[in-house]
Amino acid sequence: MSRTARLFQLMQALRQSAPPVRAENLAGEMQVSLRTIYRDIDSLRDLGAVIDGEAGFGYTLIEDATLPPLGFDDEEIEALVLGLREVGQTGDPSLAEAAKRALSKLKGRLPPSQSHRLEHAVLSARRFRERPKPGIDPRALRRAAWDEVSVAFAYVDKEGHATKRSVDPLGITALDEVQCLLAYCHLRQDYRSFRLDRMRDLEVSGDSFRPKRVPMLREFIERIRNDPFASANSRNPFA
């Protein structure tokens, strides 16, 4: 097999496999050595493919430079408008502003007929009860999760007990009334959730837990799905 054909086959495997894909599985599927897989991953990155991950943890195809931009059908546009308007209503100020910018960019890049549909979408979003305001900067918390670095903060639980927590931030989930951080708590040595409105004095450390965020988040969500009370000492993990 030529190198070009092998790179094409590797890209197809990354597109079609559930991420993250381990190098051992790719090597077995393509019948090449692990060293060849590592070298070919680097070659695809040099050609413009955005591939997250590294040896030992698996690979995820984030952006495929060989595929053309996607178009949207009418219902996809309605879904995008509804989602962005919901963020505008319920997100923190920086996210609400980002949603407004995203809608403006979409409108400018769609053909005229679809741009009109976006501006006058049938669906909308309104929220009449505001969520409690976060006690920390959500943008800094999101950045820490993306960068996969630990954070510390003061926290007051629903019983009024104050503690200092150091956690690995995995993701933020928006519920009907509150926003919660899903995290691995160093104090409890287990997964925990924390309401953003009960958090104070956020400190971002330089301690990295890369590249474990995605598998840890997947494990936590699976635990909640199987038993929503197990991850918080028999209490609701979102309380």
N, C-alpha and C positions, 0 to 999 in steps of 0.2 A: 504494500500500500504506500502511495506517495505521501509526503509530508502534508501537502495541501489537502488531500482526501482525508487524512487522519485528523487534521484540524477541523475540517467540516464535520466529520463524524463526532468529534468531541463536543463541538458546539451543539449539535443535535441532541446529544446525550444530556447536556446541561439544560437544554430547553425542556426536555421531556421528563426528566427525573424530578421526584419530589426533593426539594432542598432541605438541608444541605446534603450534597452528594459526596460521599467519601472517595478519596483518591483510589483506595483499594477496589471499590466497586467499578469505578471508571476503567481502571487497568484491566480488571477481569472481563468487563464487557467488550473492551477494544483489543484484548489480548496483547497488551504491551506492558512494559515495566513501569513501576511507580515513578522512576526517574524520568521516563518519557512523559508521563502525565504531568509531572511538576513543570517540566520544560515547556510542554505544549500550553499549559495554563498561562505561563508567562508570555508566550508568543501571542495568544489570544488577547491578553491585556495590552500588549504593545500595538495590536491592530485596532484597538478601540473598545473592545468589550469590557464592561465593568463587572468584574467577578469578585465577590466578597469571599473571605475565608482564607484558610491556609492549611498546610499539611498537618494532618492529625485531627482536624476539626471539620473538614468537609468544605465544599464550595457551593456558592449560590450565584446564579446569573442574575445580576441586577439590571443591566442595560445591554441590549444587543445592538451593536452598531450596524449590523447588516440588515436589520428590519426597518421598513419605512414607518413614519409616524402613523399612529392609528387615527382613523376617522371615527365619528360618533353617529349613531342613528338617533332618531328623535327621542326615544325613551331614555337612551343613555344621557342625552343632554338634560332631560327633565331630572334624572337621578343626580347628575352633577350639580345642577342648580339647587335642588332640594338639600343635598348634603352641605354645600357651601353656605347656603342661607341658614341652615341649622347651626353651623359653626359660628356664623356671624351673630346669632342670637344667644348662643350658650357658651362660646369659647371665651378665654381670657382676652384682654384687649389686643395683645400682639397677634393671637390667632384670628380674632375677628377681623383685624385689618388685613391679615394675610389672605383670608377668604375673599374679602372685597377685591384685593389686587388680582387674585386668581380668576375671579369672574370677569374682571376687565380684560385680562389677557386672553381668556377663552373667547370672549366676544370679538376681540380684534383679530383672531386667527381663524375663525370659522367662516364659511361662505355666507353671503348675505342672508339667504333664506333661513339658515340655522342660527345665525346671529340674532335675527329677529325673534326666533323661537326662544332663544336663551333669555333675551331681555324681557319677553312677555310670557314667561313660563307659567303653565297652569298651576304647578305646585309651589307652595311656599311653606315657611316655618315660622311659628310664633310661640314664644314661651312667656306665660304670664306670671310665673313664680321664679324668681331669680335664685340661682344656686348661691350658697354661701361663698363669699370671696376667699380665694386662696390666701393663706397666711405667709406664703413664700412666693418667689418669682417663678411662675410656671415655665417661662422660657429657659431659665437657667437649669431647672430640673429636667426639662426635655433634652437640653443639650448634654447634660451629664449622662442621661440614659443612652443617647446616641453615641457619645464618646466612650461609654462603658467605663466610667469612673465612679468610685464610691462617693456618697454624700453623707453629711451628718446634719441633724436638725433636732430641735426641741419638739416634743409631741405630748399632747394632752388627750388621753382616751376619753370614752364616753362617761366613765365614772369620775373623771376629773383628776386622774393620776398623771403627774408629769414625769416624763423620762427623757433622757438624751439618747437618740438613736443614731447608729451608723449602719448604713444599708447599701446594697448594690441595687440601684434603680433599674427596673426591668421594663416598665410601661405604665401609662396612665390610662385609666378607664373612666368614662363618663357615665354615671348612672342618672336616674331620674332627678335626684335631689342634690347629689354631690359628685365630686371628682375624687378618685382614689389612686394613689400610687401603689402599684404592685412591685414588691421588692423582696430581696433576701436580707433578713435582719441579722446583723452580726451579734446583737445582744441575745436574741432568742435562738440563734443558729437554726433558723427555719424561715420559710416563706411567710410574709405578712403583708397586709394592706394597710395603708395610712390615708386618712382623709386629708386632702390638701388644705382645707380650712382649719384643721387642728395642728398644722405644722407651723413652726416659727424658726427664724434664725438659720436659714439654709447655709451650709458650708460645703463647697465642692472640693474634694481632696484630689491629690494626684495619684491615688491608688487605683490602678486599672484592673478590671476583671475581664478584659477582652480575651478571647472572643466568645464568652460564655453566655451573653445576654439572651440571645435567641433561644438556645436550648433550655435555659433556665426558665424563661417566660413560658415556653411551650409546656414545660413540666408543671409549672404553677397553675396554668389555665386548665390543664388536664386534671389536676388534683381538684380544683374547684368544680369542674364539670362532673367529676365522679362523686364528690362529697363536698358541697359548698360550705360545710361547717368544720371540716377536718383541719383546715389550714390555720385556724385561729383558736385553738384550744376549745373546740366544741362551741365556739361563738361564730356568728356570721362574719366572714372575712371582710365584709364591706361595712361593718358597723362602726 
